Amino acid sequence: MEELTEVITAAEFHPIDCNLLVYSSSKGTIRLCDMRSSALCDKHAKLFEEPEDPTNRSFFSEIISSISDVKFSHSGRYMITRDYLSVKVWDLNMDTKPVESYQVHEYLRSKLCSLYENDCIFDKFETCWNGADSQIMTGSYNNFFRIFDRNTKRDITLEASRENAKPRAVLKPRKVCTGGKRKKDEISVDCLDFNKKILHTAWHPTENIIAVAATNNLYLFQDKV
């Protein structure tokens, strides 16, 4: 194990073309394999990798670029990948860079040293599509989860907790304050509970119903009817 420099972190078959398989690695690469050419997937048909920004290079760069989840869209045209700080949308026809990138909790970049010391930097967050491939959901800390709308480019942070899990309770958007004066409804980045985390999320394929797993609790939320 000590000799390993790269490991496979996630894998999934294409929803339409059963011969296509994608898998991600701890070095931030995604490989698309076509089993029509070979049943042994030691050679890839396409390699998806985003060039690293030299200005953001640090001791933690390789750790936070490790991909924890990859999911094909229902249409099969796109796929999403989740690394430690962001979610990226890739077009299967363009392997040079992602077509969309969403910051999940960029405010944690200044906290990477602390997150490394408490091992949180190695947490593996999942991500998922809604049924129409128009929205993306993924988890964060403090039992927060994020939803990104690909059409409007809007995003929202919501919290899964027993207080707001009562029947017909409406979830209120949450905001994280990174410094300066904190507004009434905001929470300071220094007050986030890193023991509370949402690693697993799921979206119903046809209904606007989501499921999020927060430690030992499973929460189901439905759009207002």
Number of C-alpha atoms within 10 A of each C-alpha: 5 4 5 6 8 12 12 15 18 18 17 15 17 19 16 12 10 11 15 16 20 23 21 25 19 20 19 22 18 26 19 23 23 19 15 9 12 12 10 10 16 7 13 18 14 17 17 19 16 15 8 12 8 7 6 10 10 9 10 14 14 13 17 21 20 24 27 25 22 25 24 24 23 17 13 16 15 18 22 21 26 26 23 24 18 17 24 19 22 23 18 15 9 13 17 14 15 20 12 13 14 19 14 23 16 13 15 17 14 10 13 17 14 12 16 13 9 11 10 16 19 14 16 18 20 24 24 27 24 22 18 13 19 13 19 23 24 25 28 25 18 19 22 22 24 20 21 21 16 15 8 9 10 10 17 14 20 17 22 24 16 9 8 13 15 9 7 11 11 13 14 12 14 16 16 18 17 16 10 7 9 12 11 6 11 14 15 15 17 12 10 14 11 13 12 15 21 26 21 20 21 18 21 14 14 9 12 14 16 18 16 23 18 25 13 5 11 14 14 13 18 13 9 9 4
